[in-house]
Amino acid sequence: MTRRPFYLLMVGGLLLFLLFIFFIPRPAPVPKDQAGGENPTTPSFDPAAQFSQSCASCHGADLAGNPAVGAPKLTGLTLTPEEIANIAANGKGSMPPGMFTGPEEDRLALAKWILEHK
């Protein structure tokens, strides 16, 4: 039987590696609300910017609508903010569902912004 110092070094290194992995203390996990995790509400939601990004391509920047694509005008509406928020989430007519994917509070803020523009 011959001595193989390389194997001895390899086994010793592996043991040291395993000791470091299992016995070095790890920091405690930080709760998600303290770690800057996702917040369900957007504190700086801008309805005008959201409309420009998501809605104006069909409904027009002036909310006048576009009959060619089936997008009605959004001025002079008799709907409630909740009804408009529901349409933004679920679609209606030629508008497909899921056009606005933000939280309900942001959908309502956008709906109120639309109703303010008569």
C-alpha positions as a Markdown table, in Angstrom:
| # | Residue | x | y | z |
|---|---|---|---|---|
| 1 | Met | 0.0 | 0.0 | 0.0 |
| 2 | Thr | 1.5 | 3.3 | -1.1 |
| 3 | Arg | 1.0 | 6.7 | 0.6 |
| 4 | Arg | -1.0 | 9.1 | -1.4 |
| 5 | Pro | -0.7 | 12.6 | 0.2 |
| 6 | Phe | -2.9 | 14.1 | -2.5 |
| 7 | Tyr | -5.9 | 12.1 | -1.3 |
| 8 | Leu | -5.2 | 13.1 | 2.3 |
| 9 | Leu | -5.2 | 16.8 | 1.3 |
| 10 | Met | -8.4 | 16.3 | -0.8 |
| 11 | Val | -10.3 | 14.6 | 2.1 |
| 12 | Gly | -9.1 | 17.2 | 4.6 |
| 13 | Gly | -10.1 | 20.1 | 2.3 |
| 14 | Leu | -13.5 | 18.5 | 1.8 |
| 15 | Leu | -14.0 | 18.2 | 5.5 |
| 16 | Leu | -13.0 | 21.8 | 6.1 |
| 17 | Phe | -15.4 | 22.9 | 3.3 |
| 18 | Leu | -18.3 | 20.9 | 4.9 |
| 19 | Leu | -17.5 | 22.4 | 8.3 |
| 20 | Phe | -17.7 | 25.9 | 6.9 |
| 21 | Ile | -20.9 | 25.3 | 5.1 |
| 22 | Phe | -22.8 | 23.8 | 8.0 |
| 23 | Phe | -21.3 | 25.5 | 11.0 |
| 24 | Ile | -20.8 | 29.1 | 10.0 |
| 25 | Pro | -23.7 | 31.2 | 11.4 |
| 26 | Arg | -26.0 | 32.7 | 8.9 |
| 27 | Pro | -27.9 | 35.9 | 9.3 |
| 28 | Ala | -31.5 | 35.6 | 10.3 |
| 29 | Pro | -34.0 | 36.1 | 7.5 |
| 30 | Val | -35.6 | 39.5 | 7.4 |
| 31 | Pro | -39.4 | 39.6 | 7.2 |
| 32 | Lys | -40.7 | 40.6 | 3.8 |
| 33 | Asp | -42.4 | 43.8 | 4.9 |
| 34 | Gln | -39.0 | 45.0 | 6.5 |
| 35 | Ala | -36.9 | 43.8 | 3.6 |
| 36 | Gly | -38.4 | 46.2 | 1.1 |
| 37 | Gly | -40.6 | 43.5 | -0.4 |
| 38 | Glu | -43.4 | 44.2 | -2.8 |
| 39 | Asn | -46.0 | 46.6 | -1.5 |
| 40 | Pro | -49.5 | 45.9 | -2.9 |
| 41 | Thr | -50.2 | 49.6 | -3.3 |
| 42 | Thr | -48.2 | 52.0 | -5.4 |
| 43 | Pro | -47.5 | 55.1 | -3.4 |
| 44 | Ser | -46.7 | 57.3 | -6.4 |
| 45 | Phe | -49.4 | 56.2 | -8.9 |
| 46 | Asp | -50.0 | 58.8 | -11.6 |
| 47 | Pro | -53.3 | 58.2 | -13.3 |
| 48 | Ala | -52.4 | 60.6 | -16.2 |
| 49 | Ala | -49.2 | 58.8 | -16.9 |
| 50 | Gln | -50.9 | 55.4 | -16.7 |
| 51 | Phe | -53.6 | 56.6 | -19.1 |
| 52 | Ser | -51.0 | 57.8 | -21.5 |
| 53 | Gln | -49.2 | 54.5 | -21.3 |
| 54 | Ser | -52.1 | 52.0 | -21.4 |
| 55 | Cys | -55.2 | 53.7 | -22.7 |
| 56 | Ala | -54.4 | 56.6 | -25.0 |
| 57 | Ser | -53.4 | 54.5 | -27.9 |
| 58 | Cys | -57.0 | 53.4 | -28.4 |
| 59 | His | -59.1 | 56.0 | -26.6 |
| 60 | Gly | -56.9 | 59.0 | -27.7 |
| 61 | Ala | -55.0 | 61.4 | -25.6 |
| 62 | Asp | -58.0 | 63.7 | -25.4 |
| 63 | Leu | -60.3 | 60.8 | -24.4 |
| 64 | Ala | -62.3 | 61.3 | -27.7 |
| 65 | Gly | -62.2 | 57.6 | -28.5 |
| 66 | Asn | -61.5 | 55.9 | -31.8 |
| 67 | Pro | -64.5 | 54.3 | -33.6 |
| 68 | Ala | -62.2 | 52.6 | -36.1 |
| 69 | Val | -60.9 | 50.2 | -33.4 |
| 70 | Gly | -64.1 | 50.1 | -31.3 |
| 71 | Ala | -62.8 | 52.3 | -28.5 |
| 72 | Pro | -65.5 | 54.6 | -27.2 |
| 73 | Lys | -65.0 | 58.2 | -26.0 |
| 74 | Leu | -64.4 | 58.5 | -22.3 |
| 75 | Thr | -65.9 | 61.9 | -21.8 |
| 76 | Gly | -69.4 | 62.4 | -20.5 |
| 77 | Leu | -69.6 | 58.9 | -19.0 |
| 78 | Thr | -72.4 | 58.0 | -16.7 |
| 79 | Leu | -70.6 | 55.0 | -15.2 |
| 80 | Thr | -69.3 | 54.8 | -11.6 |
| 81 | Pro | -65.6 | 54.6 | -10.8 |
| 82 | Glu | -66.2 | 50.9 | -9.8 |
| 83 | Glu | -67.8 | 50.1 | -13.1 |
| 84 | Ile | -64.9 | 51.7 | -15.0 |
| 85 | Ala | -62.3 | 49.9 | -12.9 |
| 86 | Asn | -64.2 | 46.6 | -13.6 |
| 87 | Ile | -64.1 | 47.3 | -17.4 |
| 88 | Ala | -60.3 | 48.1 | -17.2 |
| 89 | Ala | -59.7 | 44.8 | -15.4 |
| 90 | Asn | -62.2 | 42.5 | -17.3 |
| 91 | Gly | -62.8 | 44.2 | -20.6 |
| 92 | Lys | -66.0 | 45.0 | -22.4 |
| 93 | Gly | -66.9 | 44.9 | -26.1 |
| 94 | Ser | -63.8 | 45.0 | -28.2 |
| 95 | Met | -61.6 | 45.9 | -25.2 |
| 96 | Pro | -59.9 | 42.7 | -24.0 |
| 97 | Pro | -59.5 | 41.8 | -20.3 |
| 98 | Gly | -56.3 | 42.5 | -18.5 |
| 99 | Met | -55.5 | 45.8 | -20.1 |
| 100 | Phe | -54.8 | 47.2 | -16.6 |
| 101 | Thr | -53.0 | 44.8 | -14.2 |
| 102 | Gly | -52.3 | 47.1 | -11.2 |
| 103 | Pro | -54.0 | 46.9 | -7.8 |
| 104 | Glu | -57.6 | 47.8 | -7.3 |
| 105 | Glu | -56.8 | 51.1 | -5.6 |
| 106 | Asp | -54.8 | 52.2 | -8.7 |
| 107 | Arg | -57.7 | 51.1 | -11.1 |
| 108 | Leu | -60.1 | 53.2 | -9.0 |
| 109 | Ala | -57.8 | 56.2 | -9.1 |
| 110 | Leu | -57.5 | 55.9 | -12.9 |
| 111 | Ala | -61.3 | 55.6 | -13.1 |
| 112 | Lys | -61.8 | 58.7 | -11.0 |
| 113 | Trp | -59.3 | 60.5 | -13.2 |
| 114 | Ile | -61.2 | 59.6 | -16.3 |
| 115 | Leu | -64.5 | 60.8 | -14.8 |
| 116 | Glu | -62.9 | 64.1 | -13.9 |
| 117 | His | -62.3 | 64.8 | -17.6 |
| 118 | Lys | -65.7 | 65.6 | -19.0 |
